[in-house]
Amino acid sequence: MGDQIHASLRQAIVDGRLASGQRLPSGRDLATQLGVARGTIRVVYDRLIAENLVLGAGSAGTRVCARLLAGRADEESPLDGPLAGFTRPYSSAPLPFQMGVPADDAFPAKLWARLRTRAVRTDAITFTTYADPRGEPGLRAQIASYLAVSRHVQCHPDQIIVTSGYRQGLMIALTALRAHGRKAWIEEPGYPLGRRALELMGAEVEPVPVDAEGLRVEDGIASAPDALLALVSPGQHAPLGVTLSPARRHALLDWATTKNAWIIEDDYLGELQIDGRAAPALAAGEGAERVVHIGAFSKTISPALGLGFVVAPHSVAERLVEVAAVLAPAPNLTTQLAVTEFLKGGHFLRHLRRMKTLYARRRSLALDRLNAFLPGTLTAGLGLIAPLPPTANDTAVVDIARSRGLAPSALSAWYLRRSHAQQGLLLSTTNLRLDNLDAACETLARIVASMR
Ligand SMILES: Cc1ncc(COP(=O)(O)O)c(C=O)c1O
């Protein structure tokens, strides 16, 4: 047993899983945990000390030696591969043009810290019971009010399931609707993670083109009339920013109603829209019985929260709740309580109002600046699209830009059919401030020019 424990600790240290300086458990704790005598652990630790892998530091405990591990921290994990390019960089301050992240300098950090501290105290009182897997009733009630006021969705709080964000909502919906082996319309171009979610769930994806009026519903009906569902972003299409026209909206709801198909509405921006007023959600009004509405606070507050919600139509509400309860219960209670107060106190709508003004200003300045360098740059949702000629390689531009501290995204990666893909750069402007705007735009333009 001692040899086995020694080999496993040794390997973990050599591989860097036990980080340099990390404290090993006390001999007594580890012995109890593994069900061996304390003497066995003492011998194991002595061997590791003799091999210069750990240091015995008296009352400071036994720690992993530092020098062995230099250089390991920066190595890319082989498991990072499949996601590279969509959502990276993770966990660093947002880079200029990085999509999907709100303004770093405008987050109400002090208020959030106060609400969270209060929530931690409340949470501590009920810390040893199971929380409602659908999410806190108070939060679900607040979300129902927000949806009624801002998205014209009339639903009961019991139709709402709190999730860890859009992705969890999608997983719950696809599982409950039994998407495996069935056809699903996706927008072409469309959000790559949405498409990948369908593929992982075993659905057969059917790309349906998007034009200036949004999803070309007639093309979907022509190519896959019997699809189980359509995954769409009708409010502000991701990534082109177009709103589904009234005629197409009607056609989509009509198809779903006639065919008993489902519409999964990705309402990731909610009412956070720069141009004009946001159109009511598809889940508002006639046809709503066929719509599973998914929202998230990832753009409207922060992706760091990890919080979103699903509105389930009555006929499938029980199935969705069951999937949530069994496979994906609502996340961390503290965050839910703090967000409840954020909504209840009116901070959320105030924050959205401020962000709309700020993002409009930043997008407009960036558009002016970029059009001088990259003529033809257009607005798209909260950001811009700089189209590139068909002979360009947007992925190569993105790679070089990353090495210069910029994070544009490649439009071509949002197409399923790469041979039909348009080349272009998706540019979020939420983190372009007066002090980094010029440099970011000039650097990007220079990179594009150098590739011509
Ligand atoms: C189209 C689209 N939907 C949804 C989301 C939000 O996803 P999540 O809440 O899982 O972070 C994003 C984020 O980038 C997005 O681009």
The ligand as a MOL file (V3000), in Angstrom:
LIG
                    3D

  0  0  0     0  0            999 V3000
M  V30 BEGIN CTAB
M  V30 COUNTS 16 16 0 0 0
M  V30 BEGIN ATOM
M  V30 1 C -25.2680 33.4360 -29.2630 0
M  V30 2 C -24.9710 33.2790 -27.8210 0
M  V30 3 N -25.8680 32.7150 -27.0110 0
M  V30 4 C -25.6550 32.5770 -25.6960 0
M  V30 5 C -24.4840 33.0070 -25.1150 0
M  V30 6 C -24.3220 32.9030 -23.6180 0
M  V30 7 O -23.8980 31.6780 -23.2230 0
M  V30 8 P -23.6020 31.3440 -21.6830 0
M  V30 9 O -24.6820 31.9670 -20.8560 0
M  V30 10 O -23.6500 29.8660 -21.6570 0
M  V30 11 O -22.2690 31.9240 -21.3970 0
M  V30 12 C -23.5030 33.5580 -25.9080 0
M  V30 13 C -22.2250 33.9780 -25.3300 0
M  V30 14 O -21.2630 34.2980 -25.9740 0
M  V30 15 C -23.7570 33.7240 -27.2940 0
M  V30 16 O -22.8580 34.3100 -28.1060 0
M  V30 END ATOM
M  V30 BEGIN BOND
M  V30 1 1 1 2
M  V30 2 1 2 3
M  V30 3 2 2 15
M  V30 4 2 3 4
M  V30 5 1 4 5
M  V30 6 1 5 6
M  V30 7 2 5 12
M  V30 8 1 6 7
M  V30 9 1 7 8
M  V30 10 2 8 9
M  V30 11 1 8 10
M  V30 12 1 8 11
M  V30 13 1 12 13
M  V30 14 1 12 15
M  V30 15 2 13 14
M  V30 16 1 15 16
M  V30 END BOND
M  V30 END CTAB
M  END
